[in-house]
Amino acid sequence: MIEAIIFDMDGLLVDSEPCWDAARREMAAEVGVHDWNQSDHHACMGVSTREWAEYMIGRLHLDLAWEETAERIVGKMQATYARRIPYLPGAVEAVALAAAHYPVGLASGSERSLIDIILADAPMAGKFRTVVCTDTMPRGKPAPDVYLAAAEGLGVAAERCVCLEDSGNGILAGAAAGMKVIAVPDPRFPPKPAALARAHVVLNSLRDFDLPLLDALAAEG
């Protein structure tokens, strides 16, 4: 039985990964590092703010605290979202469909101020009954903490939840929490095959998310 749906945000609902990558490349260039690459981007996907900020400090040899590093990148992201929130195809419709039939939660590794910008936007406002940020958890994804907390916030056992993810770390986190995992990988930033194999269903797009899919997952027990 399925009793709740929990969404990731970055890379699943919002096409934020190119925005994050551009912000980090810009900061890298500002300190004279011009070889920020896809491996660096993967290292920063699906983890907490502190984890990616500390990665950047080491990678770019920054003489900054992690909080200041994060603040600079988040400021660039806030400016991007102020211009336009880049929802991925099917994202608004998937959240609306889920919220019409189930309690819905958000379990995101994004920085809280960016989550709040999305939650205040008209298509997403009022849709999520609980919101959990990995920054408030002892461990970020791929640990299951954020998904377990989201399930608790919804008052639903984790094994009765479906989570939707795009990143390898997120897929592993949902699986570790005991949830049914729907993966919607971004072909530009594909999860490793071992992580993708932990998903129960793999979709090409959130446009393919529908109630028959959830019914099929529920029937699996």
N, C-alpha and C positions, 0 to 999 in steps of 0.2 A: 504493500500500500504506500502511496505517496501522499504526504500531508503538507509539504511546503517546498518552495522553490527558492534557491539562493543563487544570486548572480555575482560574478566577479564584475569589475568595471573596466579597468584599462585593457584595451586590446580585445575586449568582448563587446561591451556596449558602446564604448567611445574609441574612435580610431586615434588613440593617444600615443601609441608607440612611436610613430614617426615624429610626433611633436616632442616627446621626451628625448628622442635621439637627436633631433635638431638642436634642442636646448643644451644638451650635454656636449655636442660637437662644437657649438658656439662657445661654450665656456672653455672647452679644451683649447680651441684656437686662441682665446683671449690670453691663455697662459703659455702659448707657444707650442702646444701639442697638436699636431695635425694628422695623426694616424689613429684617432678614435675609430673603431671598426665594429663590425657586426658581433664579434665575440664579446666586446665590451658591452654592447647593447644587451645581448643575451644575459650577461652577468648581472645586469640591473633590472631585468624583468621579473615581476612576480615576487619581489622581496620587499622588506620594510624600508621606510625612508632612511633610517639610520644605516641599514646594510648597504644600500646603493650609494649613499653619501660617503661612507667609509671606503667603499670600493673606489670611488672617484678620487678621494684624497690620496690613496695609494697609487692609483694609475697615473694621476696627473702631478704627483709630488706636490700637493697643495699644502701650504702652511696655514691651514684653516681648521677650525673645529667642524665637526660633522654638521652641527646645527646651521652654521653660516653657509656651508656648502649647499645644504638642502635649501636654505632660504633663497639663495641666488637662482637655483634651478627652478624652484617652485614659482618664484616671481616671474620668470620667463613663461612658465606654463599658464599662470593666471592671466598674463597679457594675451596669450594665444586664445584662451577660452573666452575672454572678454570680447574678442572679435567674433568668434563663432565656435560653438561646441560641435566637433566633428563626429556625430553619431555614425556608427557602422550600419550598413544595410540590415533592416529587420530588427534593429535593437529596440526602438520605441515600440514597435508592434509586439515584440516578444514579451517585454515587461508588462505592457497593458494586458495581454492575453493571460499571462501568469497571474497577475494581480486580480483579474476578474474571477479566477477560479481557486486560487490558493493564497495562503499567507506568503508574502515574498520578503526576502532579506537581501542585503548587500554585504558582501565580504570582500573588502578591497585592500590591496597593498598600497594604494595611493595615499598621498598626504591629505590630511583631513580638510584643509581649506579647499582643495580641489574637489573632493567628494561633495562638499557643501554647495559648490557652484553647480554641480550636476543636479543635485537633489532639489535645488531651488528653481531649476529650469522647468518650464511648464510641462513638457512631455513626461518628466520623471517625478514631479511634485506629488506627494501623497501616496506614491505607489509602494514604498518600502516600509514595512512594519518594524524592522530592526536594521540597524547599520553598524557594522563592526569594521574597524580599521586595524590592520596588523600592527600599526604603531603602538596600540594599546595592549598588545599581546606579548607574553613572554618570548614567543618565537614567531617569526614570520613563516610564510609558505617556503618550503614544502611541508613544514610541520602542520598538523591539523588544527591548531589552536583557534584560528580565526573562524573556521567552519563550525567547530564545536560550539564556540561562543554564539555564533549566529543562530544555530539550531536552538540553543538554550534560550536566546532572546525571543525566538518565535514560539517557545514552549512545545517543541516537537523533537522527538528522538532523532538523532543524526541519521540513523539507518532508514528513516522514513522521509528523508529529504533528497531532493535532486539538486545538484549544483552544476552550474555552467561555467566553463573555463576555456581560456585560449592558451595559456602558457603551460610548459612542462611542470614548473613548480606548483602551479595552481591545481593541475590535474592530480598530482601526487598528494597535495594537501587534502583535496576532496576525497580521494580514495582512502587515505589514512584515517579520515574521519568516519569512514564506513558509509559514505553517501553514494548514490548513483551519480556518476559523472558523465555529463554531456560535454564533449570537447568540440570547440569551434575554432580550430587553429588558424592563425594568420599565415598564409603561404610565404609571406615575406620574412616571418620570424618563426619557423616551424619548431614545435617541440621535438625533443629527441624521441626516436621510435620507442624506446623502453618506457618513457613516460606516457606517450600517446596510447600505448598498449593497455594502460591501466584504465582508460576510459571505457564506459559501457557502450557509448554511442559516439560516433564522430560525424559532425555535420560540416558541410561546406560553407554554410552561412546561417545566421539566425533567421533568415527567411524560411528555413526548413523546420523551424521549431513550431510544433503544433500539439494539440491535445491528443491525437492518436499516438504520437510519439511517446507522450507521458503515459498513456494507457498501456502501451507495449512494455515500457519499463516497469510499470507497476505489476504487470502480469508475470514478470520474471521472478517476482517474490523477493 
